[in-house]
Amino acid sequence: MDLYQSLVTVNPVTLIAQICNLFLQLAVVKIFFLDKIKAILDQRREAADKEITDAQAAKAEALVIKETYEQNMKEAKAQASSILERAQKTATVRSEEIIRQANDEAVAIREKASADIAQEKKKAINDAKDEIAGLSLAIAGKVVGRELTADDQKSLIDSFIDELGDQV
């Protein structure tokens, strides 16, 4: 039991020696290692602070880039809208111009057709007049039994045409 008792009992000499040993170790660590440990800790703290500062700067730069990108996107959308609006206006103007040209061409075609119809009508009337005049001369020659002079033919034709013109 002496062995166990010596382990559990407090010996004042051993206690004082252990306390002196502890202070001596602390003094050695402080003299030789404390400055180096502080320097290493300071370096790590500075490196961590630098990384935090760099991360904050990168975040701020990313926000600026993001804002610039968003602004560029807004400008691009505005330009696209402007281009689309101009294209629609140009298309509207062009379609109106095409419609106007088509209407003008249709009017011109109608006018030409009317003129052609009137010309053909005059030509048909003149042809009919010539044919009627020929027939009337033949009939008149047989009825009268004599030949008509040129003045007589002309007056008969004019009077017949006048009567025919009134009926048409």
C-alpha positions in Angstrom: 0.0 0.0 0.0 2.9 2.3 0.4 3.3 2.4 -3.2 -0.3 3.6 -3.8 -0.2 5.9 -0.9 2.9 7.7 -2.2 1.2 8.3 -5.5 -1.8 9.9 -3.9 -0.1 11.9 -1.1 1.2 15.4 -1.7 4.9 15.9 -1.1 5.6 19.6 -0.5 9.2 19.4 -2.0 8.0 17.7 -5.2 5.2 20.3 -5.5 7.6 23.2 -5.2 10.0 21.6 -7.7 7.1 21.1 -10.2 6.0 24.7 -9.8 9.6 25.9 -10.4 9.9 23.6 -13.4 6.7 25.0 -14.8 7.9 28.6 -14.5 11.2 27.7 -15.9 9.5 26.1 -19.0 7.3 29.2 -19.4 10.3 31.5 -19.3 12.2 29.4 -21.9 9.2 29.3 -24.2 8.7 33.1 -23.7 12.3 33.9 -24.4 12.9 31.7 -27.3 9.6 30.9 -28.9 6.9 33.5 -28.0 8.0 36.1 -30.5 8.2 33.5 -33.3 4.7 32.2 -32.4 3.3 35.7 -32.3 4.9 36.5 -35.7 3.4 33.3 -37.2 0.0 34.1 -35.8 0.3 37.7 -37.0 1.2 36.5 -40.5 -1.8 34.2 -40.5 -4.1 37.0 -39.3 -2.7 39.3 -42.0 -3.2 36.6 -44.7 -6.7 36.0 -43.5 -7.5 39.7 -43.4 -6.0 40.1 -46.9 -8.1 37.2 -48.2 -11.2 38.8 -46.7 -10.3 42.2 -48.2 -9.6 40.6 -51.6 -12.9 38.7 -51.4 -14.8 41.9 -50.5 -13.0 43.8 -53.4 -13.8 40.9 -55.8 -17.5 41.0 -54.6 -17.7 44.7 -55.1 -16.1 44.4 -58.6 -18.5 41.6 -59.4 -21.4 43.8 -58.4 -20.1 46.6 -60.6 -19.7 44.2 -63.5 -23.2 42.9 -62.9 -24.7 46.4 -62.8 -22.8 47.2 -66.1 -24.1 44.0 -67.6 -27.7 44.8 -66.6 -27.4 48.3 -67.9 -26.0 47.0 -71.2 -28.9 44.5 -71.4 -31.4 47.3 -70.8 -29.8 49.4 -73.5 -29.7 46.4 -75.9 -33.4 45.8 -75.2 -34.2 49.4 -75.8 -32.2 49.4 -79.0 -33.9 46.2 -80.2 -37.3 47.7 -79.4 -36.3 50.9 -81.3 -35.1 48.9 -84.3 -38.3 46.8 -84.2 -40.5 49.9 -84.0 -38.6 51.5 -86.9 -38.9 48.4 -88.9 -42.6 48.2 -88.3 -43.0 51.9 -89.2 -41.0 51.3 -92.4 -43.1 48.3 -93.2 -46.3 50.2 -92.7 -45.1 53.1 -94.9 -43.9 50.7 -97.5 -47.2 48.7 -97.5 -49.2 51.9 -97.7 -47.0 53.0 -100.7 -47.5 49.6 -102.4 -51.3 49.9 -101.8 -51.3 53.4 -103.2 -49.3 52.4 -106.2 -51.7 49.4 -106.8 -54.7 51.7 -106.5 -53.1 54.2 -108.9 -52.3 51.4 -111.4 -55.9 50.1 -111.0 -57.3 53.6 -111.7 -54.9 53.9 -114.7 -56.0 50.5 -116.0 -59.7 51.4 -115.5 -59.2 54.7 -117.3 -57.3 53.0 -120.2 -60.0 50.4 -120.4 -62.7 53.1 -120.5 -60.7 54.9 -123.2 -60.3 51.7 -125.1 -64.0 50.9 -124.8 -64.9 54.4 -125.9 -62.5 54.2 -128.9 -63.9 50.8 -129.9 -67.4 52.1 -129.5 -66.5 55.0 -131.8 -64.9 52.7 -134.3 -67.9 50.4 -134.2 -70.2 53.3 -134.7 -68.1 54.6 -137.6 -68.0 51.2 -139.2 -71.7 50.9 -138.8 -72.1 54.4 -140.3 -70.0 53.4 -143.3 -71.9 50.2 -143.8 -75.2 51.9 -143.4 -74.2 54.6 -145.7 -73.2 52.1 -148.3 -76.5 50.2 -147.9 -78.5 53.4 -147.9 -76.8 54.6 -151.1 -77.6 51.3 -152.8 -81.2 51.4 -151.6 -81.6 55.1 -152.5 -80.1 54.4 -156.0 -82.6 51.7 -156.7 -85.5 53.7 -155.3 -84.7 56.8 -157.1 -83.5 55.0 -160.2 -80.8 57.4 -160.9 -77.4 58.1 -159.7 -77.0 60.6 -156.9 -74.4 63.3 -157.0 -71.8 63.5 -154.4 -73.6 66.4 -152.6 -76.8 64.5 -152.6 -75.0 61.4 -151.2 -73.4 63.5 -148.5 -76.6 65.2 -147.4 -78.5 61.9 -147.3 -75.7 60.2 -145.3 -75.6 63.1 -142.8 -79.3 63.2 -142.3 -79.4 59.4 -141.9 -76.5 59.5 -139.4 -78.2 62.3 -137.4 -81.4 60.2 -137.2 -79.4 57.1 -136.2 -77.4 59.1 -133.6 -80.6 60.3 -132.0 -81.8 56.7 -131.6 -78.6 55.4 -130.2 
